[in-house]
Amino acid sequence: MSPRTARFALDPAFAVGEVDPRLFGSFVEHLGRCVYTGIYEPGHPGADAEGLRQDVLDLVRELGTTAIRYPGGNFVSGYKWEDSVGPRDERPRRLDLAWRSTETNRFGLSEYIDFLRKVGGEPLLAVNLGTRGVQEALELQEYANHPGGTALSDLRVSHGDKDPFGIRLWCLGNEVDGDWQTGHKTAEEYGRLAAETARAMRQQDWREDLKLVACGSSGQGMDTFAAWESTVLQHTYDLVDYISLHAYYEEHDGDRDSFLASAVDMESFIENVVATCDHVGARLKSKKRINLSFDEWNVWYQKRPNPHPVEDWQEAPRILEDVYSVTDAVVFGSLLIALLRHADRVTVACLAQLVNVIAPIMTEPGGPAWRQTTFYPFAQASRYGRGRVLQVNVDSPTYETKAFGEVPLLHATAVVDDETGAVTVFAVNRSRTEALPLEVGLLGLAVGEVVEHSVLADDDPEAVNTADSPDRVTPHTVDGTGIEDGTLRATLEPLSWNVIRLA
């Protein structure tokens, strides 16, 4: 028997907040083949003069990424930025302790900025607060941003970059709450270091658009979660703009119903961090509001064995190259919905990562590049999810999950473009077997036409895209979705990601 109808109402008078374009960010780390044979492969037949793969550049533009975080991730906690600048053939080879790889430094800071300029991205640069500190952060900031006339800014000019890089968004370290991190610290140790680094960076660059991200917990499951944020913010509240969140999701022990509800955990994580930030602000009697940078998120099968043989200290080993199914794409879309539903406080987010490593784009060395199933929800959200997020409170049939109890089958949000009046509804049907009828009341919205109802779904929930079959899974349009008497009516296919555009 089909489930009963899911419903919600939209009213432009009730909004969550404006979507910050930085919500559609991504992440490039020196990890596996993300950089080498991913975005950078000088010997590739389609590489440009600087060694960037043009097929990948085209896909990144299509994906619609905005801020791109670099160079890590765990990698940054042992990173010497000086190794990555100057003539490539003079850059040192280093051991990377984070991923037990050899780093050639052939792709470095200048190449990253060149890549961003070609894809229209914004830099989000992380500084090493694992093995380094205040002085090294200041030196990197001077090299990157000062116009000229000092030792480090003139060094950048001598390396061929006359214009400053204009980096306005900086991460103060990465996951230093985790004992896997080189330079792991307690909340007190990190809070003090982050505060001193932030204070010094603001002394060097006092413009208001300089934005700093303090490290939050590496996950909601950390033993120190919330206490970590509280302590760090006690030190940094007046000096930083964001606290970071990281979360990855995978199916555990065949529990697909809970996996499909992963966004329940993500929304809980966001709301708990918001509560902690506001609690600290209240204790400090501050009128300032700390926003959230969800600068690592994705589906990641951390327990899945690596099918590729890897030895210690390889260059660009094949690691973390997850192949994503239709099911993964639906969960991924639900995570995007969770971010949009909290656009008032999550104003930076970075899909980890961009190419090859748990990524929406895959490549073969010397060969093709293609879109994974997860490419499509991100590209559609980035293109159509600009504007004001409207409040969505669903009345939906539910199902029982082991991890989260009773969960709605419908997960949804909606964005209105106030300039054009266009509305886009993003919706996931979590039911694996049944279509879900949907009714949406359109109160005070001047829309009367369905431009498109796009669906990502498949009879085979395990279907994937590969180099041999790059278009096995793509979104398709469905007929029958319409507006009548101020109500949008649609049917959501089982296990589906839906984008319904209204004009």
C-alpha positions as CSV (number, residue, x, y, z in Angstrom):
1,M,0.0,0.0,0.0
2,S,1.3,3.4,-0.9
3,P,2.2,5.8,1.9
4,R,-0.1,8.7,2.6
5,T,0.7,12.1,1.1
6,A,3.5,14.3,2.5
7,R,2.7,18.0,2.8
8,F,4.2,21.3,3.7
9,A,3.5,25.0,3.0
10,L,5.8,27.7,1.8
11,D,5.3,31.4,2.7
12,P,7.9,34.1,1.7
13,A,7.2,35.8,5.0
14,F,8.8,32.9,6.9
15,A,12.4,32.4,5.9
16,V,15.4,30.7,7.4
17,G,18.0,33.1,5.9
18,E,19.9,34.0,2.8
19,V,22.2,31.4,1.2
20,D,25.8,32.4,1.3
21,P,27.5,31.3,-2.0
22,R,30.3,29.8,0.2
23,L,27.8,27.1,1.2
24,F,28.7,25.4,-2.1
25,G,32.5,25.1,-1.4
26,S,34.7,22.1,-1.8
27,F,38.1,20.9,-0.7
28,V,41.4,20.0,-2.4
29,E,43.9,18.2,-0.1
30,H,47.3,16.7,-0.9
31,L,45.8,13.3,-0.4
32,G,45.8,10.3,-2.8
33,R,45.1,11.4,-6.3
34,C,43.1,14.6,-5.6
35,V,45.9,16.8,-6.8
36,Y,48.3,14.7,-8.8
37,T,46.5,13.0,-11.8
38,G,43.4,14.7,-10.5
39,I,43.4,18.4,-11.1
40,Y,47.1,18.5,-12.0
41,E,48.7,16.2,-14.6
42,P,51.3,18.0,-16.8
43,G,51.7,15.0,-19.1
44,H,48.0,14.6,-19.8
45,P,47.0,15.2,-23.5
46,G,44.4,17.7,-22.3
47,A,46.5,19.6,-19.8
48,D,47.0,23.3,-20.2
49,A,50.4,25.1,-20.1
50,E,50.5,25.0,-16.3
51,G,49.7,21.3,-16.1
52,L,46.0,21.6,-15.1
53,R,43.6,19.1,-16.7
54,Q,41.2,21.1,-18.8
55,D,38.6,18.3,-18.7
56,V,38.6,18.5,-14.9
57,L,38.5,22.4,-15.0
58,D,35.3,22.1,-17.2
59,L,33.7,19.7,-14.7
60,V,34.6,21.8,-11.7
61,R,33.0,24.8,-13.4
62,E,29.9,22.8,-14.1
63,L,29.8,21.5,-10.5
64,G,29.6,25.2,-9.4
65,T,32.0,25.1,-6.5
66,T,32.8,28.4,-4.8
67,A,35.3,28.5,-1.9
68,I,37.8,25.7,-2.2
69,R,39.7,24.7,1.0
70,Y,43.4,23.9,0.7
71,P,45.9,22.2,1.4
72,G,44.3,20.1,4.1
73,G,42.9,18.4,6.0
74,N,45.3,16.3,8.0
75,F,48.0,17.1,5.5
76,V,48.2,20.8,6.7
77,S,49.4,19.8,10.2
78,G,52.8,18.9,8.9
79,Y,52.9,21.3,6.0
80,K,55.7,23.8,5.3
81,W,54.2,26.4,2.9
82,E,57.7,27.5,1.9
83,D,58.2,24.1,0.2
84,S,55.4,24.8,-2.2
85,V,56.6,28.1,-3.7
86,G,59.4,29.1,-6.2
87,P,60.8,27.1,-9.1
88,R,59.2,23.7,-9.2
89,D,62.4,21.8,-9.9
90,E,63.9,23.3,-6.8
91,R,61.1,22.4,-4.4
92,P,61.9,19.7,-1.9
93,R,60.3,16.3,-1.6
94,R,58.9,15.6,1.8
95,L,57.4,12.7,3.8
96,D,53.7,13.4,4.5
97,L,52.9,11.8,7.9
98,A,49.2,12.3,7.6
99,W,48.7,9.9,4.7
100,R,52.1,8.2,4.7
101,S,52.9,9.4,1.2
102,T,55.7,11.3,-0.5
103,E,54.9,14.9,-1.4
104,T,56.7,16.3,-4.4
105,N,55.4,19.9,-3.9
106,R,55.2,20.2,-7.7
107,F,51.7,21.7,-7.1
108,G,51.8,24.5,-4.6
109,L,50.4,27.8,-3.5
110,S,50.8,29.6,-6.9
111,E,49.3,26.6,-8.8
112,Y,46.4,26.5,-6.4
113,I,45.6,30.2,-7.0
114,D,46.0,29.7,-10.8
115,F,43.5,26.8,-10.5
116,L,41.0,28.9,-8.6
117,R,41.2,31.7,-11.1
118,K,40.5,29.3,-13.9
119,V,37.4,27.8,-12.2
120,G,36.1,31.0,-10.6
121,G,36.7,29.8,-7.1
122,E,37.6,31.6,-3.9
123,P,40.6,30.6,-1.7
124,L,40.0,29.1,1.7
125,L,43.5,28.5,3.0
126,A,44.4,26.5,6.1
127,V,47.4,27.4,8.2
128,N,49.5,24.8,10.1
129,L,48.8,24.9,13.8
130,G,49.9,21.4,14.3
131,T,53.7,21.5,14.0
132,R,53.9,25.3,13.5
133,G,52.4,28.5,14.9
134,V,51.9,32.2,14.9
135,Q,55.1,33.2,13.1
136,E,54.7,30.8,10.2
137,A,51.0,31.9,9.8
138,L,52.1,35.5,9.6
139,E,54.8,34.8,7.1
140,L,52.4,32.9,4.9
141,Q,49.8,35.7,5.1
142,E,52.5,38.3,4.2
143,Y,53.7,36.2,1.2
144,A,50.2,35.7,-0.1
145,N,48.5,39.0,0.5
146,H,50.9,41.9,1.0
147,P,51.3,44.0,-2.2
148,G,55.1,44.3,-2.2
149,G,58.0,46.1,-0.7
150,T,58.8,43.5,2.0
151,A,61.0,40.4,2.0
152,L,58.2,37.9,1.7
153,S,55.9,39.9,-0.7
154,D,58.9,40.6,-2.9
155,L,59.7,36.9,-2.8
156,R,56.2,36.2,-4.2
157,V,56.8,38.7,-7.0
158,S,60.2,37.1,-7.8
159,H,58.3,33.8,-8.1
160,G,56.2,35.3,-10.9
161,D,53.1,36.4,-9.0
162,K,53.1,40.2,-9.1
163,D,49.6,40.5,-7.8
164,P,48.7,39.5,-4.2
165,F,46.5,36.4,-3.9
166,G,43.8,38.2,-1.9
167,I,43.0,35.4,0.5
168,R,40.2,36.6,2.8
169,L,39.2,33.3,4.4
170,W,41.5,31.3,6.6
171,C,41.3,28.1,8.6
172,L,43.3,28.1,11.9
173,G,44.5,24.5,11.7
174,N,42.6,21.3,11.2
175,E,41.1,18.6,13.5
176,V,43.7,19.2,16.3
177,D,41.2,17.7,18.8
178,G,42.0,14.3,17.2
179,D,44.9,12.1,18.4
180,W,45.5,11.1,14.7
181,Q,46.6,14.7,14.0
182,T,50.2,15.6,13.9
183,G,50.5,18.2,16.7
184,H,47.3,17.1,18.5
185,K,46.4,19.5,21.3
186,T,44.0,19.9,24.2
187,A,41.2,22.5,23.9
188,E,43.1,24.8,26.2
189,E,46.4,24.5,24.2
190,Y,44.7,25.0,20.8
191,G,42.4,27.7,22.1
192,R,45.3,29.8,23.3
193,L,47.3,29.2,20.0
194,A,44.3,29.9,17.8
195,A,43.6,33.1,19.7
196,E,47.2,34.4,19.4
197,T,47.4,33.4,15.7
198,A,44.1,35.2,15.0
199,R,45.1,38.3,16.9
200,A,48.4,38.5,15.0
201,M,46.8,37.9,11.6
202,R,44.3,40.7,12.4
203,Q,47.2,43.0,13.3
204,Q,48.8,42.4,9.9
205,D,45.5,42.7,8.1
206,W,42.8,44.7,9.9
207,R,40.2,44.9,7.0
208,E,36.7,43.7,8.0
209,D,36.4,41.1,5.3
210,L,39.2,39.0,6.8
211,K,37.4,35.9,8.1
212,L,38.9,33.3,10.4
213,V,37.7,29.7,11.1
214,A,38.5,28.1,14.5
215,C,38.7,24.3,14.7
216,G,35.6,22.7,16.1
217,S,35.3,19.0,16.9
218,S,36.2,16.5,14.3
219,G,32.8,15.0,14.8
220,Q,29.8,14.9,17.1
221,G,30.9,11.5,18.3
222,M,34.2,12.8,19.8
223,D,34.4,12.4,23.6
224,T,35.3,16.0,23.9
225,F,32.5,17.3,21.7
226,A,30.8,20.5,22.8
227,A,33.3,20.9,25.7
228,W,35.9,21.4,23.0
229,E,33.9,24.1,21.3
230,S,33.1,25.8,24.5
231,T,36.7,26.0,25.7
232,V,38.1,27.1,22.2
233,L,35.5,29.8,21.9
234,Q,36.2,31.1,25.4
235,H,39.6,32.0,24.0
236,T,38.7,33.0,20.5
237,Y,35.1,34.3,20.5
238,D,36.0,37.9,19.7
239,L,38.8,37.0,17.3
240,V,37.2,34.5,14.9
241,D,34.1,34.4,12.7
242,Y,33.4,30.7,12.4
243,I,33.8,27.4,14.1
244,S,34.3,24.3,12.0
245,L,32.3,21.1,11.8
246,H,33.3,17.8,10.1
247,A,31.0,14.9,9.4
248,Y,31.1,11.8,7.2
249,Y,28.5,9.2,6.7
250,E,28.4,5.6,5.5
251,E,26.2,2.5,5.7
252,H,26.9,0.4,8.8
253,D,26.3,-3.4,8.9
254,G,23.7,-3.3,6.2
255,D,21.5,-0.8,8.1
256,R,20.4,1.1,5.0
257,D,17.3,2.7,6.6
258,S,19.5,4.5,9.1
259,F,22.0,5.5,6.4
260,L,19.2,7.1,4.4
261,A,18.4,9.2,7.5
262,S,22.0,10.4,8.0
263,A,20.9,14.0,7.7
264,V,19.1,13.6,11.0
265,D,22.6,13.4,12.6
266,M,23.9,16.3,10.5
267,E,21.0,18.6,11.6
268,S,21.5,17.6,15.2
269,F,25.2,18.3,15.0
270,I,24.6,21.8,13.5
271,E,22.0,22.6,16.1
272,N,24.1,21.4,19.0
273,V,27.1,23.5,17.8
274,V,24.9,26.6,17.4
275,A,23.6,26.1,20.9
276,T,27.2,25.9,22.2
277,C,28.3,29.0,20.3
278,D,25.3,31.0,21.6
279,H,25.9,29.7,25.2
280,V,29.5,31.0,25.1
281,G,28.4,34.3,23.6
282,A,25.8,34.7,26.4
283,R,28.4,33.9,29.0
284,L,30.8,36.5,27.5
285,K,27.9,39.0,27.2
286,S,28.8,39.4,23.6
287,K,26.4,40.7,20.8
288,K,28.6,39.0,18.2
289,R,27.3,35.8,16.5
290,I,29.6,33.0,15.5
291,N,28.6,31.2,12.3
292,L,29.4,27.7,11.3
293,S,31.9,26.5,8.6
294,F,30.9,22.9,7.8
295,D,34.2,22.6,5.9
296,E,34.3,18.8,5.6
297,W,31.2,16.7,4.7
298,N,30.4,13.8,2.5
299,V,29.5,10.1,2.3
300,W,32.8,8.2,3.0
301,Y,33.1,4.4,3.3
302,Q,36.0,4.5,5.9
303,K,35.5,0.8,6.7
304,R,35.5,-0.4,3.0
305,P,38.8,-2.2,2.1
306,N,41.0,-0.4,-0.5
307,P,40.9,-2.5,-3.8
308,H,44.3,-0.9,-4.9
309,P,47.6,-2.1,-3.5
310,V,49.4,0.7,-1.6
311,E,52.8,0.9,0.0
312,D,54.1,3.5,2.4
313,W,55.6,6.7,1.0
314,Q,54.2,6.3,-2.5
315,E,53.5,9.4,-4.6
316,A,49.8,10.0,-5.1
317,P,48.6,6.5,-4.1
318,R,45.1,5.3,-5.0
319,I,43.4,5.7,-1.7
320,L,39.9,6.7,-0.6
321,E,38.6,6.4,-4.2
322,D,35.0,5.6,-3.2
323,V,32.6,4.8,-6.1
324,Y,29.2,6.3,-5.3
325,S,25.9,4.6,-6.0
326,V,22.4,6.0,-6.5
327,T,21.7,5.3,-2.8
328,D,24.8,7.3,-1.9
329,A,23.6,10.2,-4.1
330,V,20.2,10.3,-2.4
331,V,21.9,10.5,1.0
332,F,24.3,13.1,-0.3
333,G,21.4,15.2,-1.6
334,S,19.7,14.9,1.8
335,L,22.9,16.3,3.4
336,L,22.8,19.2,1.1
337,I,19.2,19.8,2.2
338,A,20.3,19.8,5.8
339,L,22.9,22.5,5.1
340,L,20.4,24.7,3.3
341,R,17.9,24.2,6.1
342,H,20.4,25.9,8.4
343,A,21.6,28.6,6.0
344,D,21.2,31.2,8.7
345,R,24.2,29.8,10.6
346,V,26.0,27.5,8.2
347,T,27.5,30.1,5.8
348,V,30.6,28.2,4.7
349,A,30.6,24.5,3.7
350,C,33.1,22.4,1.8
351,L,32.4,19.1,0.1
352,A,35.3,16.9,0.9
353,Q,36.8,16.3,-1.6
354,L,36.8,17.6,-5.2
355,V,38.5,15.0,-7.4
356,N,39.2,11.2,-7.0
357,V,39.3,11.2,-3.2
358,I,35.7,10.6,-2.0
359,A,34.9,13.0,-4.8
360,P,32.1,13.9,-7.3
361,I,34.7,13.9,-10.1
362,M,36.9,10.9,-11.1
363,T,39.8,10.7,-13.5
364,E,42.2,8.1,-14.9
365,P,45.9,9.1,-15.4
366,G,46.3,10.0,-19.1
367,G,42.6,9.1,-19.6
368,P,39.1,10.5,-19.1
369,A,37.3,12.3,-16.4
370,W,33.7,11.7,-15.4
371,R,30.9,12.6,-13.1
372,Q,30.0,10.4,-10.1
373,T,26.4,10.1,-9.1
374,T,26.9,12.6,-6.3
375,F,28.0,15.2,-8.9
376,Y,24.4,15.9,-9.9
377,P,22.8,16.9,-6.6
378,F,25.7,19.3,-5.8
379,A,25.6,20.9,-9.3
380,Q,21.8,21.4,-9.1
381,A,21.9,22.7,-5.6
382,S,24.7,25.2,-6.4
383,R,22.9,26.4,-9.5
384,Y,19.3,26.6,-8.2
385,G,19.9,26.9,-4.4
386,R,20.7,30.7,-4.5
387,G,18.4,33.1,-2.7
388,R,16.4,32.8,0.6
389,V,15.7,29.5,2.2
390,L,12.1,29.3,3.3
391,Q,10.9,27.5,6.4
392,V,9.8,24.0,5.7
393,N,8.0,22.0,8.3
394,V,6.9,18.7,6.8
395,D,3.9,16.6,7.6
396,S,5.1,13.3,6.4
397,P,4.6,9.6,6.8
398,T,7.5,8.1,8.8
399,Y,9.6,4.9,9.0
400,E,11.5,3.3,11.9
401,T,15.3,3.4,12.0
402,K,17.7,1.7,14.3
403,A,20.0,4.7,14.8
404,F,17.5,7.6,14.9
405,G,14.1,6.1,15.8
406,E,11.1,7.4,13.8
407,V,12.1,9.5,10.8
408,P,10.0,11.3,8.1
409,L,10.2,9.7,4.6
410,L,10.3,13.2,3.2
411,H,13.3,15.5,3.7
412,A,12.9,18.8,2.0
413,T,13.8,22.5,1.7
414,A,12.9,25.4,-0.7
415,V,14.7,28.4,-1.9
416,V,13.2,31.6,-3.4
417,D,14.9,34.0,-5.7
418,D,13.5,37.3,-4.7
419,E,14.6,39.0,-7.9
420,T,12.8,36.7,-10.3
421,G,10.2,35.1,-7.9
422,A,11.4,31.7,-8.9
423,V,11.2,28.9,-6.3
424,T,13.1,25.7,-6.2
425,V,12.0,22.7,-4.0
426,F,14.7,20.2,-3.1
427,A,13.3,16.9,-1.8
428,V,14.4,13.4,-1.0
429,N,12.1,10.4,-0.7
430,R,13.8,8.0,1.8
431,S,11.4,5.1,1.1
432,R,13.2,2.3,-0.7
433,T,10.1,0.8,-2.2
434,E,7.2,3.3,-2.4
435,A,6.6,6.4,-4.3
436,L,5.6,9.4,-2.1
437,P,2.8,11.8,-3.1
438,L,3.7,15.4,-2.2
439,E,1.6,18.5,-1.9
440,V,3.1,21.9,-1.3
441,G,1.0,25.0,-0.4
442,L,2.3,28.1,-2.2
443,L,1.2,30.9,0.1
444,G,2.0,34.4,-1.2
445,L,4.3,33.1,-3.9
446,A,3.8,34.4,-7.4
447,V,4.5,31.1,-9.1
448,G,2.1,29.2,-11.5
449,E,4.3,27.0,-13.7
450,V,6.5,24.0,-13.1
451,V,9.6,24.6,-15.2
452,E,11.1,21.2,-14.5
453,H,10.9,18.3,-12.1
454,S,14.3,16.6,-12.2
455,V,14.8,13.2,-10.5
456,L,17.9,11.2,-9.7
457,A,16.7,7.6,-9.1
458,D,17.2,4.2,-10.6
459,D,15.6,0.7,-10.5
460,D,19.1,-0.5,-9.3
461,P,20.0,1.4,-6.1
462,E,23.6,0.2,-6.5
463,A,24.0,1.6,-10.0
464,V,27.2,3.7,-10.4
465,N,29.1,5.7,-13.1
466,T,32.5,4.4,-14.2
467,A,35.1,5.3,-16.9
468,D,33.5,2.7,-19.2
469,S,29.9,3.8,-18.4
470,P,30.2,7.5,-17.3
471,D,26.5,8.2,-17.9
472,R,24.9,5.1,-16.4
473,V,23.3,7.3,-13.8
474,T,22.0,10.8,-14.7
475,P,19.0,12.8,-13.6
476,H,15.8,12.5,-15.7
477,T,12.7,14.6,-15.9
478,V,9.2,13.5,-15.0
479,D,5.8,14.6,-16.2
480,G,2.7,15.1,-14.2
481,T,4.0,17.6,-11.7
482,G,1.9,20.7,-11.7
483,I,0.3,23.6,-9.8
484,E,-3.4,23.8,-9.3
485,D,-5.3,26.2,-7.0
486,G,-2.1,27.4,-5.3
487,T,-0.9,23.9,-4.5
488,L,2.1,22.1,-6.1
489,R,1.4,18.4,-6.6
490,A,4.1,15.8,-7.4
491,T,5.0,12.2,-6.9
492,L,8.5,11.4,-5.7
493,E,9.9,8.2,-7.0
494,P,11.2,5.6,-4.4
495,L,14.7,6.4,-3.1
496,S,15.1,9.6,-5.1
497,W,16.6,13.1,-5.1
498,N,14.2,15.7,-6.6
499,V,14.6,19.2,-7.9
500,I,11.3,20.9,-8.7
501,R,11.7,24.4,-10.3
502,L,8.8,26.8,-10.2
503,A,8.4,30.1,-12.2
